[in-house]
């Protein structure tokens, strides 16, 4: 499946989006699941694009041109990502994408805040990775939505299947009781006919 995207990061995003959709579908129905997943994917896409744009900032590019004043390492605040549902999966996708691009980096936390540490000279490559992840997040949302729809079809959720278990059990008890009373009525009728 990772080959669908050319790397492991895209598949991690599909898994992340699918998990969000499945959870929301379980608690609120299929349309809620897909809506929540698409909202999460859009939030992730915006955060990835904002990170990409901060790395491509013209003011930063001018600073980068002066090599002697350029620090060897740069760090990117990942607070936007850290605040999202499934941050660990998103973090793993970012890590996988940077690793597949051979970008030397470290993901770490300091004072409760998450950061990405990378070589300053690699900022354009990191920006490309974030740009690629943003595209993959959109595609992951589409794939996850289809995956959820397929699972819904396979399971064959009817309205009765969504009924709470206690209500189904009560209906089953009532049916059993009606059948039981129906059997008693039949026996009484057949005894009356025999007399």
Backbone as a printed PyTorch tensor [residue, N CA C, xyz], in Angstrom:
tensor([[[  0.8010,  -1.1860,   0.0000],
         [  0.0000,   0.0000,   0.0000],
         [  0.8500,   1.2570,   0.0000]],

        [[  2.0070,   1.2200,   0.6370],
         [  2.8700,   2.3940,   0.6530],
         [  3.2880,   2.7640,  -0.7650]],

        [[  3.3540,   1.7750,  -1.6400],
         [  3.7340,   2.0530,  -3.0180],
         [  2.6820,   2.8770,  -3.7580]],

        [[  1.4590,   2.9330,  -3.2430],
         [  0.4290,   3.7650,  -3.8530],
         [  0.8480,   5.2260,  -3.8810]],

        [[  1.6050,   5.6570,  -2.8700],
         [  2.0360,   7.0370,  -2.7650],
         [  3.5080,   7.2010,  -3.1250]],

        [[  4.2150,   6.1200,  -3.2400],
         [  5.6410,   6.2090,  -3.4920],
         [  6.4530,   6.2210,  -2.2080]],

        [[  5.7950,   6.3470,  -1.0820],
         [  6.4910,   6.2770,   0.1920],
         [  5.5050,   5.9340,   1.3070]],

        [[  6.0590,   5.7170,   2.4670],
         [  5.2730,   5.2780,   3.6140],
         [  4.4120,   6.4010,   4.2000]],

        [[  4.8180,   7.6440,   4.0210],
         [  4.1160,   8.7850,   4.6230],
         [  2.6720,   8.8740,   4.1480]],

        [[  2.4360,   8.6990,   2.8630],
         [  1.0800,   8.7860,   2.3300],
         [  0.1620,   7.7350,   2.9220]],

        [[  0.6670,   6.5250,   3.0620],
         [ -0.1450,   5.4570,   3.6470],
         [ -0.4600,   5.7500,   5.1080]],

        [[  0.5000,   6.3360,   5.8110],
         [  0.2480,   6.7140,   7.2050],
         [ -0.8760,   7.7440,   7.2770]],

        [[ -0.9230,   8.6550,   6.3050],
         [ -1.9900,   9.6550,   6.2840],
         [ -3.3400,   9.0210,   5.9720]],

        [[ -3.3600,   8.0390,   5.0710],
         [ -4.6180,   7.3330,   4.7750],
         [ -5.1050,   6.6170,   6.0340]],

        [[ -4.1990,   5.9510,   6.7290],
         [ -4.5750,   5.2460,   7.9580],
         [ -5.1030,   6.2250,   9.0090]],

        [[ -4.4400,   7.3790,   9.1330],
         [ -4.8670,   8.4110,  10.0840],
         [ -6.2750,   8.9000,   9.7400]],

        [[ -6.4970,   9.2370,   8.4770],
         [ -7.8030,   9.7500,   8.0480],
         [ -8.8860,   8.6830,   8.2080]],

        [[ -8.5620,   7.4390,   7.8920],
         [ -9.5260,   6.3480,   8.0310],
         [ -9.9090,   6.1550,   9.4930]],

        [[ -8.9340,   6.2170,  10.3840],
         [ -9.2130,   6.0480,  11.8060],
         [-10.1630,   7.1340,  12.2980]],

        [[ -9.9190,   8.3590,  11.8900],
         [-10.7980,   9.4580,  12.3030],
         [-12.2070,   9.2320,  11.7690]],

        [[-12.3070,   8.8670,  10.4960],
         [-13.6290,   8.6570,   9.8840],
         [-14.3630,   7.4960,  10.5410]],

        [[-13.6760,   6.3950,  10.7950],
         [-14.3210,   5.2240,  11.3950],
         [-14.8100,   5.5370,  12.8100]],

        [[-14.0130,   6.2490,  13.5780],
         [-14.4160,   6.5870,  14.9350],
         [-15.6560,   7.4650,  14.9100]],

        [[-15.6300,   8.4990,  14.0920],
         [-16.7690,   9.4060,  14.0240],
         [-18.0010,   8.7090,  13.4550]],

        [[-17.8070,   7.7960,  12.4990],
         [-18.9450,   7.0560,  11.9290],
         [-19.6000,   6.1920,  12.9960]],

        [[-18.7910,   5.6010,  13.8700],
         [-19.3380,   4.7610,  14.9300],
         [-20.1790,   5.5560,  15.9190]],

        [[-19.7500,   6.7770,  16.2020],
         [-20.4930,   7.5320,  17.2080],
         [-21.5600,   8.4380,  16.6070]],

        [[-21.4760,   8.7270,  15.3080],
         [-22.4520,   9.6560,  14.7470],
         [-22.9740,   9.3100,  13.3760]],

        [[-22.5960,   8.1750,  12.8320],
         [-23.0830,   7.7830,  11.5180],
         [-22.0800,   8.0970,  10.4200]],

        [[-22.2640,   7.4730,   9.2350],
         [-21.3030,   7.5940,   8.1440],
         [-21.0650,   9.0310,   7.6860]],

        [[-22.1170,   9.8390,   7.5860],
         [-21.9080,  11.1920,   7.0740],
         [-21.0800,  12.0180,   8.0640]],

        [[-21.2830,  11.7910,   9.3520],
         [-20.4900,  12.5040,  10.3510],
         [-19.0320,  12.0690,  10.2720]],

        [[-18.8110,  10.7810,  10.0540],
         [-17.4480,  10.2700,   9.9490],
         [-16.6950,  10.8760,   8.7910]],

        [[-17.3340,  10.9270,   7.6410],
         [-16.6510,  11.4880,   6.4720],
         [-16.4370,  12.9850,   6.6490]],

        [[-17.4150,  13.6660,   7.1910],
         [-17.2820,  15.1120,   7.4040],
         [-16.1310,  15.3990,   8.3720]],

        [[-16.0570,  14.6640,   9.4720],
         [-14.9900,  14.8650,  10.4540],
         [-13.6250,  14.5740,   9.8470]],

        [[-13.5600,  13.5170,   9.0460],
         [-12.2930,  13.1510,   8.4160],
         [-11.8620,  14.2120,   7.4190]],

        [[-12.7880,  14.7080,   6.6260],
         [-12.4470,  15.7490,   5.6480],
         [-12.0400,  17.0460,   6.3460]],

        [[-12.7090,  17.3780,   7.4490],
         [-12.3230,  18.5610,   8.2250],
         [-10.9040,  18.4030,   8.7750]],

        [[-10.6010,  17.2280,   9.3060],
         [ -9.2630,  16.9630,   9.8530],
         [ -8.2100,  17.0260,   8.7470]],

        [[ -8.5210,  16.4570,   7.5890],
         [ -7.5730,  16.4860,   6.4730],
         [ -7.3440,  17.9130,   5.9970]],

        [[ -8.3970,  18.7180,   5.9780],
         [ -8.2520,  20.1200,   5.5700],
         [ -7.4180,  20.8860,   6.5880]],

        [[ -7.6390,  20.6290,   7.8660],
         [ -6.8460,  21.2650,   8.9190],
         [ -5.3770,  20.8820,   8.7780]],

        [[ -5.1120,  19.6050,   8.5250],
         [ -3.7400,  19.1390,   8.3300],
         [ -3.1250,  19.7940,   7.1020]],

        [[ -3.8730,  19.8660,   6.0190],
         [ -3.3670,  20.4700,   4.7940],
         [ -2.9840,  21.9330,   5.0350]],

        [[ -3.8610,  22.6710,   5.7180],
         [ -3.5530,  24.0840,   6.0080],
         [ -2.2920,  24.2080,   6.8590]],

        [[ -2.1380,  23.3360,   7.8550],
         [ -0.9500,  23.3920,   8.7110],
         [  0.3090,  23.0510,   7.9190]],

        [[  0.2130,  22.0550,   7.0420],
         [  1.3710,  21.6890,   6.2110],
         [  1.7430,  22.8310,   5.2680]],

        [[  0.7400,  23.4460,   4.6700],
         [  1.0030,  24.5550,   3.7480],
         [  1.5720,  25.7650,   4.4840]],

        [[  1.0860,  26.0240,   5.6940],
         [  1.6280,  27.1310,   6.4920],
         [  3.0870,  26.8630,   6.8530]],

        [[  3.3920,  25.6260,   7.2250],
         [  4.7750,  25.2650,   7.5410],
         [  5.6500,  25.4040,   6.2960]],

        [[  5.1400,  24.9200,   5.1760],
         [  5.8750,  25.0370,   3.9050],
         [  6.1470,  26.5020,   3.5910]],

        [[  5.1120,  27.3360,   3.7060],
         [  5.2680,  28.7500,   3.3800],
         [  6.2490,  29.4420,   4.3230]],

        [[  6.2460,  29.0420,   5.6010],
         [  7.1960,  29.6580,   6.5320],
         [  8.6310,  29.2940,   6.1650]],

        [[  8.8060,  28.1260,   5.5830],
         [ 10.1500,  27.7110,   5.1690],
         [ 10.5780,  28.3890,   3.8680]],

        [[  9.5990,  28.8270,   3.1010],
         [  9.8890,  29.5150,   1.8280],
         [  9.7900,  31.0260,   1.9560]],

        [[  9.6400,  31.5270,   3.1640],
         [  9.4670,  32.9510,   3.4100],
         [ 10.6200,  33.7340,   2.7780]],

        [[ 10.2970,  34.7370,   1.9540],
         [ 11.3570,  35.5160,   1.2930],
         [ 12.3360,  36.1430,   2.2800]],

        [[ 11.8690,  36.6170,   3.4130],
         [ 12.7720,  37.2060,   4.3920],
         [ 13.7670,  36.1680,   4.9030]],

        [[ 13.2740,  34.9610,   5.1190],
         [ 14.1680,  33.8870,   5.5610],
         [ 15.1550,  33.5280,   4.4660]],

        [[ 14.7070,  33.5660,   3.2200],
         [ 15.5830,  33.2250,   2.0980],
         [ 16.7470,  34.2050,   2.0170]],

        [[ 16.4660,  35.5080,   2.2830],
         [ 17.5490,  36.4940,   2.2530],
         [ 18.5620,  36.1980,   3.3420]],

        [[ 18.0880,  35.8170,   4.5180],
         [ 18.9950,  35.4850,   5.6120],
         [ 19.8270,  34.2680,   5.2340]],

        [[ 19.2010,  33.3260,   4.5510],
         [ 19.9020,  32.0910,   4.1670],
         [ 21.0290,  32.3540,   3.1810]],

        [[ 20.8840,  33.4260,   2.3900],
         [ 21.9230,  33.7040,   1.3850],
         [ 23.2340,  34.1050,   2.0400]],

        [[ 23.1790,  34.7360,   3.1760],
         [ 24.4010,  35.1180,   3.8830],
         [ 24.9240,  33.9370,   4.6660]],

        [[ 25.6420,  33.0530,   4.0210],
         [ 26.0720,  31.7900,   4.6190],
         [ 26.7670,  31.9360,   5.9690]],

        [[ 27.6470,  32.9020,   6.1680],
         [ 28.3120,  32.9740,   7.4730],
         [ 27.3430,  33.2160,   8.6320]],

        [[ 26.2760,  33.9920,   8.4070],
         [ 25.3480,  34.2620,   9.4950],
         [ 24.2880,  33.1730,   9.6280]],

        [[ 24.3170,  32.2240,   8.7410],
         [ 23.3140,  31.1510,   8.7380],
         [ 23.6340,  30.1350,   9.8310]],

        [[ 22.6920,  29.9340,  10.7530],
         [ 22.9430,  28.8870,  11.7560],
         [ 22.8900,  27.5190,  11.0720]],

        [[ 23.6070,  26.5810,  11.6470],
         [ 23.6550,  25.2640,  11.0110],
         [ 22.3150,  24.5380,  11.1180]],

        [[ 21.6070,  24.7460,  12.2130],
         [ 20.3490,  24.0470,  12.4370],
         [ 19.1960,  25.0300,  12.5690]],

        [[ 18.0400,  24.6000,  12.1200],
         [ 16.8170,  25.3900,  12.2670],
         [ 15.7770,  24.4960,  12.9270]],

        [[ 14.8160,  25.1350,  13.5730],
         [ 13.7480,  24.3330,  14.1500],
         [ 12.4170,  24.9530,  13.7630]],

        [[ 11.4710,  24.0670,  13.5360],
         [ 10.1250,  24.4490,  13.1330],
         [  9.1680,  24.0290,  14.2420]],

        [[  8.3740,  24.9590,  14.7140],
         [  7.3900,  24.6910,  15.7580],
         [  6.2550,  23.8680,  15.1520]],

        [[  5.9330,  22.7490,  15.7610],
         [  4.8780,  21.8610,  15.2770],
         [  3.6110,  21.9490,  16.1190]],

        [[  3.4060,  23.0860,  16.7770],
         [  2.2410,  23.2410,  17.6640],
         [  0.9300,  23.0250,  16.9160]],

        [[  0.8230,  23.5090,  15.6880],
         [ -0.4100,  23.3140,  14.9180],
         [ -0.7100,  21.8320,  14.7210]],

        [[  0.3180,  21.0600,  14.4800],
         [  0.1450,  19.6180,  14.2800],
         [ -0.1370,  18.9210,  15.6070]],

        [[  0.5660,  19.3620,  16.6390],
         [  0.4400,  18.7500,  17.9590],
         [ -0.9830,  18.8930,  18.4960]],

        [[ -1.6720,  19.9350,  18.0990],
         [ -3.0330,  20.1770,  18.5830],
         [ -4.0750,  19.3180,  17.8600]],

        [[ -3.6730,  18.6340,  16.8060],
         [ -4.6240,  17.8450,  16.0080],
         [ -4.8350,  16.4510,  16.5930]],

        [[ -6.0220,  15.9130,  16.3010],
         [ -6.3380,  14.5390,  16.6540],
         [ -5.4020,  13.6180,  15.8770]],

        [[ -4.7780,  12.7000,  16.5520],
         [ -3.8900,  11.7560,  15.8820],
         [ -2.5040,  12.3290,  15.6160]],

        [[ -2.0400,  13.2130,  16.4950],
         [ -0.7300,  13.8480,  16.2820],
         [  0.3850,  12.8250,  16.0790]],

        [[  0.3830,  11.7590,  16.8360],
         [  1.4650,  10.7680,  16.7130],
         [  1.5100,  10.1780,  15.2950]],

        [[  0.3420,   9.9490,  14.6990],
         [  0.3070,   9.4340,  13.3280],
         [  0.8010,  10.4870,  12.3440]],

        [[  0.4110,  11.7260,  12.5640],
         [  0.8710,  12.8220,  11.7000],
         [  2.3810,  12.9840,  11.8410]],

        [[  2.8580,  12.9470,  13.0490],
         [  4.3030,  13.0520,  13.3280],
         [  5.0550,  11.9360,  12.6070]],

        [[  4.4980,  10.7480,  12.6530],
         [  5.1180,   9.6040,  11.9930],
         [  5.1550,   9.8000,  10.4760]],

        [[  4.0920,  10.3770,   9.9160],
         [  4.0600,  10.6340,   8.4750],
         [  5.0990,  11.6850,   8.0920]],

        [[  5.2280,  12.7400,   8.8970],
         [  6.2440,  13.7710,   8.6290],
         [  7.6330,  13.1510,   8.6930]],

        [[  7.8660,  12.3490,   9.7200],
         [  9.1570,  11.6840,   9.8850],
         [  9.4620,  10.7790,   8.6880]],

        [[  8.4690,  10.0040,   8.2640],
         [  8.6730,   9.0900,   7.1290],
         [  8.9590,   9.8570,   5.8410]],

        [[  8.2530,  10.9670,   5.6220],
         [  8.4560,  11.7570,   4.4070],
         [  9.8560,  12.3620,   4.3860]],

        [[ 10.2820,  12.9320,   5.5040],
         [ 11.6270,  13.5220,   5.5660],
         [ 12.7090,  12.4480,   5.4200]],

        [[ 12.4850,  11.2890,   6.0260],
         [ 13.4550,  10.1900,   5.9000],
         [ 13.5440,   9.7100,   4.4610]],

        [[ 12.3870,   9.6130,   3.7720],
         [ 12.4200,   9.1440,   2.3800],
         [ 13.1090,  10.1570,   1.4630]],

        [[ 13.1250,  11.4320,   1.8790],
         [ 13.8130,  12.4690,   1.0970],
         [ 15.2640,  12.6370,   1.5590]],

        [[ 15.7000,  11.7810,   2.4680],
         [ 17.0580,  11.8140,   3.0210],
         [ 17.4010,  13.1540,   3.6590]],

        [[ 16.4320,  13.7270,   4.3510],
         [ 16.6580,  14.9770,   5.0760],
         [ 17.0290,  14.6200,   6.5090]],

        [[ 18.2140,  15.0760,   6.9170],
         [ 18.6400,  14.8380,   8.2910],
         [ 17.7670,  15.6990,   9.2000]],

        [[ 17.1240,  15.0610,  10.1690],
         [ 16.1820,  15.7810,  11.0170],
         [ 15.9720,  15.0500,  12.3430]],

        [[ 15.3180,  15.7600,  13.2450],
         [ 14.9130,  15.1600,  14.5140],
         [ 13.5810,  15.7860,  14.9120]],

        [[ 12.6980,  14.9550,  15.4100],
         [ 11.4200,  15.4170,  15.9610],
         [ 11.5370,  15.2610,  17.4690]],

        [[ 11.2890,  16.3390,  18.1940],
         [ 11.4570,  16.2710,  19.6380],
         [ 10.4850,  17.2210,  20.3250]],

        [[ 10.3680,  17.0590,  21.6410],
         [  9.5330,  17.9410,  22.4450],
         [ 10.4100,  18.6530,  23.4590]],

        [[ 10.0520,  19.8980,  23.6720],
         [ 10.7710,  20.7170,  24.6450],
         [  9.7430,  21.6030,  25.3440]],

        [[  9.6380,  21.4680,  26.6310],
         [  8.6820,  22.2690,  27.3780],
         [  7.2420,  22.0270,  26.9560]],

        [[  6.9240,  20.7960,  26.5420],
         [  5.5670,  20.4550,  26.1300],
         [  5.2330,  20.8520,  24.6950]],

        [[  6.1900,  21.4390,  23.9840],
         [  5.9700,  21.8310,  22.5880],
         [  6.7870,  20.9360,  21.6650]],

        [[  6.1810,  20.5760,  20.5450],
         [  6.8490,  19.7110,  19.5710],
         [  7.5860,  20.5620,  18.5350]],

        [[  8.7500,  20.0790,  18.1340],
         [  9.5680,  20.7860,  17.1530],
         [ 10.1660,  19.8070,  16.1570]],

        [[ 10.4720,  20.3480,  14.9870],
         [ 11.2270,  19.6320,  13.9670],
         [ 12.5630,  20.3440,  13.8490]],

        [[ 13.6330,  19.6280,  14.0330],
         [ 14.9870,  20.1650,  13.9140],
         [ 15.5700,  19.6460,  12.6070]],

        [[ 16.1470,  20.5370,  11.8140],
         [ 16.7420,  20.1580,  10.5300],
         [ 17.8590,  21.1320,  10.1970]],

        [[ 18.7060,  20.7500,   9.2540],
         [ 19.7890,  21.6330,   8.8220],
         [ 19.1880,  22.8160,   8.0610]],

        [[ 19.6540,  23.9920,   8.3630],
         [ 19.1360,  25.2060,   7.7220],
         [ 19.2220,  25.1290,   6.2080]],

        [[ 20.3000,  24.5730,   5.7120],
         [ 20.4750,  24.4750,   4.2610],
         [ 19.4370,  23.5550,   3.6140]],

        [[ 18.7910,  22.7060,   4.4170],
         [ 17.7720,  21.7920,   3.8950],
         [ 16.3660,  22.3860,   3.9080]],

        [[ 16.2260,  23.6440,   4.2940],
         [ 14.8950,  24.2600,   4.3840],
         [ 14.0960,  24.1160,   3.0860]],

        [[ 14.6940,  24.3170,   1.9140],
         [ 13.9080,  24.1250,   0.6840],
         [ 13.4200,  22.6830,   0.5140]],

        [[ 14.2420,  21.7200,   0.8830],
         [ 13.8340,  20.3120,   0.7740],
         [ 12.7520,  19.9780,   1.7930]],

        [[ 12.8480,  20.5370,   2.9970],
         [ 11.8130,  20.3240,   4.0070],
         [ 10.5040,  20.9300,   3.5020]],

        [[ 10.5870,  22.1230,   2.8920],
         [  9.3910,  22.7610,   2.3320],
         [  8.7670,  21.8820,   1.2540]],

        [[  9.5860,  21.2770,   0.4110],
         [  9.0680,  20.3700,  -0.6240],
         [  8.3690,  19.1610,   0.0030]],

        [[  8.9390,  18.6430,   1.0730],
         [  8.3190,  17.4980,   1.7600],
         [  6.9630,  17.8850,   2.3280]],

        [[  6.8770,  19.0640,   2.9450],
         [  5.5990,  19.5170,   3.4960],
         [  4.5870,  19.7700,   2.3820]],

        [[  5.0490,  20.2890,   1.2590],
         [  4.1730,  20.5090,   0.1090],
         [  3.6370,  19.1680,  -0.4060]],

        [[  4.5070,  18.1910,  -0.5000],
         [  4.1020,  16.8610,  -0.9420],
         [  3.1050,  16.2370,   0.0440]],

        [[  3.3700,  16.3960,   1.3380],
         [  2.4560,  15.8610,   2.3510],
         [  1.0850,  16.5320,   2.2710]],

        [[  1.0510,  17.8130,   1.9510],
         [ -0.2420,  18.5140,   1.8240],
         [ -1.0590,  17.8910,   0.6970]],

        [[ -0.4160,  17.6100,  -0.4250],
         [ -1.1130,  16.9340,  -1.5270],
         [ -1.5530,  15.5370,  -1.1310]],

        [[ -0.6950,  14.8380,  -0.4270],
         [ -1.0360,  13.4880,   0.0170],
         [ -2.1720,  13.5000,   1.0340]],

        [[ -2.2570,  14.5470,   1.8480],
         [ -3.3480,  14.6280,   2.8310],
         [ -4.6890,  14.7300,   2.1210]],

        [[ -4.7400,  15.5010,   1.0460],
         [ -5.9920,  15.6110,   0.2830],
         [ -6.3630,  14.2650,  -0.3450]],

        [[ -5.3710,  13.6260,  -0.9280],
         [ -5.6180,  12.3250,  -1.5400],
         [ -5.9650,  11.2780,  -0.4830]],

        [[ -5.3340,  11.3720,   0.6730],
         [ -5.6220,  10.4400,   1.7660],
         [ -7.0760,  10.5600,   2.2060]],

        [[ -7.5980,  11.7780,   2.2220],
         [ -8.9950,  11.9800,   2.6040],
         [ -9.9180,  11.2650,   1.6250]],

        [[ -9.6310,  11.3860,   0.3320],
         [-10.4570,  10.7070,  -0.6710],
         [-10.3750,   9.1910,  -0.5200]],

        [[ -9.1690,   8.6870,  -0.3310],
         [ -8.9880,   7.2370,  -0.1870],
         [ -9.6320,   6.7160,   1.0980]],

        [[ -9.4940,   7.4740,   2.1520],
         [-10.0940,   7.0530,   3.4240],
         [-11.6120,   7.0540,   3.3210]],

        [[-12.1700,   8.0520,   2.6550],
         [-13.6300,   8.1050,   2.4900],
         [-14.1050,   6.8750,   1.7220]],

        [[-13.3830,   6.4990,   0.6890],
         [-13.7610,   5.3160,  -0.0830],
         [-13.6010,   4.0520,   0.7590]],

        [[-12.5360,   3.9850,   1.5340],
         [-12.2990,   2.8200,   2.3990],
         [-13.4420,   2.6680,   3.4010]],

        [[-13.8780,   3.7790,   3.9880],
         [-14.9680,   3.7410,   4.9650],
         [-16.2690,   3.3090,   4.2860]],

        [[-16.5280,   3.8410,   3.0870],
         [-17.7420,   3.4430,   2.3630],
         [-17.7220,   1.9470,   2.0540]],

        [[-16.5660,   1.4350,   1.6440],
         [-16.4500,  -0.0050,   1.3640],
         [-16.7180,  -0.8250,   2.6130]],

        [[-16.1700,  -0.4100,   3.7240],
         [-16.3830,  -1.1460,   4.9660],
         [-17.8420,  -1.0880,   5.3830]],

        [[-18.4890,   0.0440,   5.1650],
         [-19.9150,   0.1540,   5.4690],
         [-20.7170,  -0.8250,   4.6100]],

        [[-20.3590,  -0.9050,   3.3160],
         [-21.0700,  -1.8310,   2.4220],
         [-20.8300,  -3.2690,   2.8350]],

        [[-19.5860,  -3.5930,   3.2000],
         [-19.2600,  -4.9650,   3.5990],
         [-20.0140,  -5.3830,   4.8530]],

        [[-20.0650,  -4.4930,   5.7900],
         [-20.7410,  -4.7990,   7.0440],
         [-22.2420,  -4.8250,   6.8310]],

        [[-22.7230,  -4.0430,   5.8690],
         [-24.1460,  -4.0240,   5.5710],
         [-24.9630,  -3.4200,   6.6910]],

        [[-24.4490,  -2.3400,   7.2250],
         [-25.1730,  -1.6670,   8.3130],
         [-26.5360,  -1.2170,   7.8310]],

        [[-27.5690,  -1.8350,   8.3610],
         [-28.9230,  -1.3640,   8.1460],
         [-29.3090,  -0.5110,   9.3300]],

        [[-30.4510,   0.0890,   9.2600],
         [-30.8860,   0.9280,  10.3800],
         [-31.0050,   0.1150,  11.6540]],

        [[-31.4450,  -1.1590,  11.5360],
         [-31.5750,  -1.9960,  12.7200],
         [-30.2320,  -2.2570,  13.3690]],

        [[-29.1660,  -2.3610,  12.5350],
         [-27.8370,  -2.6140,  13.0840],
         [-27.3280,  -1.4250,  13.8840]],

        [[-27.8230,  -0.2420,  13.5870],
         [-27.3830,   0.9520,  14.3110],
         [-28.1900,   1.1640,  15.5850]],

        [[-29.2610,   0.3850,  15.7360],
         [-30.0960,   0.4960,  16.9180],
         [-29.2900,   0.0350,  18.1260]],

        [[-29.3810,   0.7520,  19.2380],
         [-28.6260,   0.3370,  20.4300],
         [-28.9560,  -1.1020,  20.8180]],

        [[-27.9660,  -1.7790,  21.3430],
         [-28.0860,  -3.1940,  21.6910],
         [-29.2360,  -3.4460,  22.6670]],

        [[-29.3920,  -2.5830,  23.6440],
         [-30.4570,  -2.7800,  24.6280],
         [-31.8340,  -2.7510,  23.9640]],

        [[-32.0300,  -1.8670,  22.9940],
         [-33.3170,  -1.8030,  22.2930],
         [-33.5500,  -3.0650,  21.4570]],

        [[-32.4940,  -3.5450,  20.8090],
         [-32.6290,  -4.7860,  20.0280],
         [-32.9620,  -5.9530,  20.9490]],

        [[-32.3020,  -5.9950,  22.1090],
         [-32.5640,  -7.0840,  23.0590],
         [-34.0110,  -7.0180,  23.5600]],

        [[-34.5020,  -5.8220,  23.8500],
         [-35.8890,  -5.6690,  24.3080],
         [-36.8570,  -6.1310,  23.2250]],

        [[-36.5970,  -5.7630,  21.9850],
         [-37.4550,  -6.1880,  20.8810],
         [-37.4350,  -7.7080,  20.7410]],

        [[-36.2760,  -8.3080,  20.9130],
         [-36.1680,  -9.7650,  20.8260],
         [-36.9540, -10.4390,  21.9570]],

        [[-36.8740,  -9.8690,  23.1730],
         [-37.6440, -10.4280,  24.2970],
         [-39.1430, -10.3450,  24.0190]],

        [[-39.5850,  -9.1990,  23.5040],
         [-41.0050,  -9.0310,  23.1890],
         [-41.4560, -10.0200,  22.1190]],

        [[-40.6110, -10.2290,  21.1200],
         [-40.9460, -11.1890,  20.0620],
         [-41.0380, -12.5960,  20.6230]],

        [[-40.0730, -12.9440,  21.4730],
         [-40.0800, -14.2770,  22.0700],
         [-41.3190, -14.4670,  22.9330]],

        [[-41.6760, -13.4250,  23.6760],
         [-42.8590, -13.4940,  24.5250],
         [-44.1210, -13.6420,  23.6730]],

        [[-44.2000, -12.9010,  22.5820],
         [-45.3710, -12.9900,  21.6970],
         [-45.4630, -14.3800,  21.0840]],

        [[-44.3340, -14.9230,  20.6960],
         [-44.3240, -16.2700,  20.1200],
         [-44.7640, -17.2720,  21.1790]],

        [[-44.2320, -17.0880,  22.3810],
         [-44.5910, -17.9830,  23.4760],
         [-46.0890, -17.9110,  23.7610]],

        [[-46.6330, -16.7050,  23.8210],
         [-48.0780, -16.5550,  24.0570],
         [-48.8760, -17.0860,  22.8810]],

        [[-48.3440, -16.9120,  21.6910],
         [-49.0250, -17.4500,  20.5030],
         [-49.0990, -18.9590,  20.5530]],

        [[-48.0450, -19.5870,  21.0380],
         [-48.0360, -21.0430,  21.1600],
         [-49.0240, -21.5210,  22.1970]],

        [[-49.1150, -20.7860,  23.3100],
         [-50.0920, -21.1350,  24.3420],
         [-51.5100, -20.9940,  23.8050]],

        [[-51.7660, -19.9430,  23.0510],
         [-53.0840, -19.7140,  22.4780],
         [-53.4470, -20.8480,  21.5270]],

        [[-52.4660, -21.2720,  20.7220],
         [-52.7170, -22.3860,  19.7880],
         [-53.0540, -23.6580,  20.5430]],

        [[-52.3140, -23.9420,  21.6260],
         [-52.5950, -25.1510,  22.4170],
         [-53.9900, -25.0790,  23.0350]],

        [[-54.3370, -23.8850,  23.5530],
         [-55.6600, -23.7280,  24.1450],
         [-56.7340, -23.9360,  23.1010]],

        [[-56.5320, -23.4170,  21.9060],
         [-57.5190, -23.5740,  20.8360],
         [-57.6440, -25.0250,  20.4100]],

        [[-56.4920, -25.7170,  20.3160],
         [-56.5530, -27.1130,  19.8930],
         [-57.1910, -27.9800,  20.9810]],

        [[-56.9920, -27.6720,  22.2560],
         [-57.6410, -28.4090,  23.3420],
         [-59.1410, -28.1850,  23.3040]],

        [[-59.5410, -26.9350,  23.0300],
         [-60.9630, -26.6180,  22.9520],
         [-61.6240, -27.3520,  21.8080]],

        [[-60.9100, -27.5260,  20.7150],
         [-61.4690, -28.2170,  19.5620],
         [-61.5740, -29.6970,  19.8470]],

        [[-60.7120, -30.2260,  20.7070],
         [-60.7430, -31.6340,  21.0190],
         [-61.9020, -31.9490,  21.9570]],

        [[-62.3910, -31.0380,  22.7480],
         [-63.4740, -31.2660,  23.6940],
         [-64.7130, -31.3110,  22.9620]]])
